[in-house]
């Protein structure tokens, strides 16, 4: 092999390795951006997050899921150029919310208080009072009750348009914030 062939071979090898790394990372992780105020103060618009694709979700974790709500034209205007290309036609909204109750739990919300399995929840992360009334005796297997931290500005499991979220609609849990740089790190 002459010098040029070796150089070309090295470039091809580097490209293939990079491609494999990107594909492997995308199997287990994916990026997402926050587009609404429903998770304030924990997450704000334009935060860029890394999701870990998982099937094991616990109370308190922040997750992204595919809702049954459709992207509106104003929603599409907020997307980045790649997302705009991918969202032609009717597309479901991906939402980001906090897991409040898991399969087997009971949920009661009344007078701005949240009770899980009869215990009052202390929620220092919320940005506004919890509105609405909910009484669920038991979350069915494979389903989750999710709410935004900005409770008065969140369309979540309290709303019939979202309801309980099935495991197969879950995209992943938020494991890291990459932007803004001054908030780089874990998200709680």
C-alpha positions in Angstrom: 0.0 0.0 0.0 1.4 3.4 -0.9 1.3 6.5 1.3 -1.9 7.9 -0.4 -3.8 4.6 0.0 -2.7 4.4 3.7 -4.0 8.0 4.2 -7.3 7.2 2.6 -7.7 4.0 4.6 -7.0 5.9 7.8 -9.7 8.5 6.9 -12.2 5.8 6.1 -11.4 3.9 9.3 -11.8 7.1 11.4 -15.1 7.9 9.7 -16.5 4.4 10.3 -15.4 4.5 14.0 -17.1 7.9 14.4 -20.2 6.7 12.7 -20.4 3.6 14.9 -19.9 5.7 18.1 -22.7 8.1 17.0 -25.1 5.2 16.3 -24.3 3.5 19.6 -24.8 6.7 21.6 -28.1 7.4 19.8 -29.4 3.9 20.7 -29.0 4.7 24.4 -29.2 8.5 24.5 -30.7 11.4 22.6 -30.8 15.2 22.9 -34.0 17.3 23.3 -34.8 20.9 23.9 -37.4 22.5 26.2 -40.0 24.5 24.3 -42.4 25.5 27.0 -42.7 26.9 30.5 -44.4 23.9 32.0 -41.3 22.7 33.9 -40.3 26.1 35.3 -38.3 26.7 37.5 -36.5 23.3 37.1 -36.3 23.6 33.3 -36.7 26.7 31.2 -37.3 27.3 27.5 -34.2 26.6 25.3 -32.6 24.3 27.9 -30.9 21.4 26.0 -31.1 18.1 27.7 -29.8 14.6 27.2 -32.3 11.7 27.6 -31.4 8.2 28.5 -33.6 5.7 26.7 -34.9 3.5 29.5 -37.8 1.3 30.6 -37.5 1.8 34.3 -39.0 5.1 35.6 -39.2 6.2 39.2 -41.1 8.9 41.1 -39.4 12.2 40.8 -37.6 11.6 37.6 -38.1 14.0 34.7 -39.0 12.2 31.4 -39.9 13.0 27.8 -42.8 11.2 26.2 -44.8 11.3 23.0 -48.2 12.7 23.8 -51.4 12.4 21.8 -51.5 16.2 21.3 -50.6 17.3 17.8 -48.0 19.9 16.9 -49.6 23.2 15.9 -48.2 25.6 13.3 -47.0 27.9 16.1 -45.2 24.9 17.8 -43.5 24.0 14.5 -42.1 27.6 14.2 -40.2 27.0 17.5 -38.4 23.9 16.2 -34.9 23.9 14.9 -34.4 23.4 11.1 -33.8 19.6 11.3 -36.9 19.2 13.5 -39.0 21.3 11.0 -38.0 18.9 8.2 -38.9 15.9 10.3 -42.2 17.3 11.4 -44.1 17.6 8.1 -47.7 16.6 8.2 -49.4 15.7 11.5 -46.9 15.0 14.3 -47.5 14.3 18.0 -45.9 16.6 20.5 -43.1 15.3 22.7 -43.6 16.7 26.3 -41.3 16.8 29.3 -42.8 16.2 32.7 -42.0 14.8 36.1 -43.0 11.3 37.2 -45.4 11.8 40.1 -46.9 8.3 40.4 -45.9 4.8 39.1 -47.9 1.6 38.5 -49.6 0.5 41.7 -49.7 4.0 43.3 -52.8 5.9 44.2 -53.0 9.6 43.5 -55.2 12.2 45.1 -55.0 16.0 44.3 -57.2 18.4 46.2 -56.9 21.9 47.7 -53.5 22.3 46.0 -52.0 19.3 47.7 -50.7 16.0 46.1 -51.1 12.7 48.0 -49.4 9.5 46.7 -50.5 6.4 48.5 -52.2 8.6 51.1 -49.0 10.5 51.9 -48.8 14.3 51.4 -45.9 15.0 49.0 -43.4 17.8 49.7 -42.5 19.2 46.3 -39.9 21.9 46.7 -39.3 21.9 42.9 -42.8 23.2 41.9 -43.1 26.7 40.4 -46.8 27.3 41.0 -49.6 25.7 43.1 -51.1 22.4 42.0 -54.5 23.0 40.6 -57.3 20.6 39.8 -58.8 17.6 41.5 -57.7 14.0 40.8 -58.6 10.8 42.6 -57.1 7.6 41.1 -57.3 4.5 43.3 -54.5 2.7 41.4 -52.2 3.5 38.5 -52.5 0.5 36.1 -49.4 -1.6 35.2 -47.3 0.1 32.5 -48.8 3.6 33.1 -47.5 6.7 34.8 -49.0 9.9 36.2 -46.9 12.9 35.1 -47.1 16.6 35.9 -45.1 19.7 35.0 -43.3 21.6 37.8 -45.1 24.8 36.7 -48.5 23.3 37.7 -50.7 26.2 36.7 -49.2 26.3 33.2 -48.8 22.6 32.4 -50.9 20.2 30.3 -50.2 16.9 32.0 -51.9 13.8 33.4 -54.4 16.0 35.2 -55.8 16.9 31.8 -57.9 14.3 29.8 -56.0 15.3 26.6 -52.8 13.7 28.2 -54.1 11.4 30.9 -52.0 8.6 32.2 -48.9 8.0 30.0 -48.2 4.5 28.9 -44.7 3.1 29.1 -44.5 2.6 25.3 -44.9 6.4 24.8 -41.9 7.1 27.0 -38.9 8.3 25.1 -36.5 8.5 28.0 -35.5 10.2 31.3 -33.6 13.4 31.6 -30.1 12.7 32.8 -28.1 15.8 31.9 -28.4 19.5 30.9 -25.9 20.6 28.3 -27.1 24.1 27.8 -27.1 26.8 29.1 -23.5 26.3 30.2 -24.0 28.0 33.5 -26.5 25.2 34.4 -24.5 22.3 32.9 -24.9 19.1 34.8 -27.5 16.9 36.4 -31.2 17.9 36.5 -33.3 17.2 39.6 
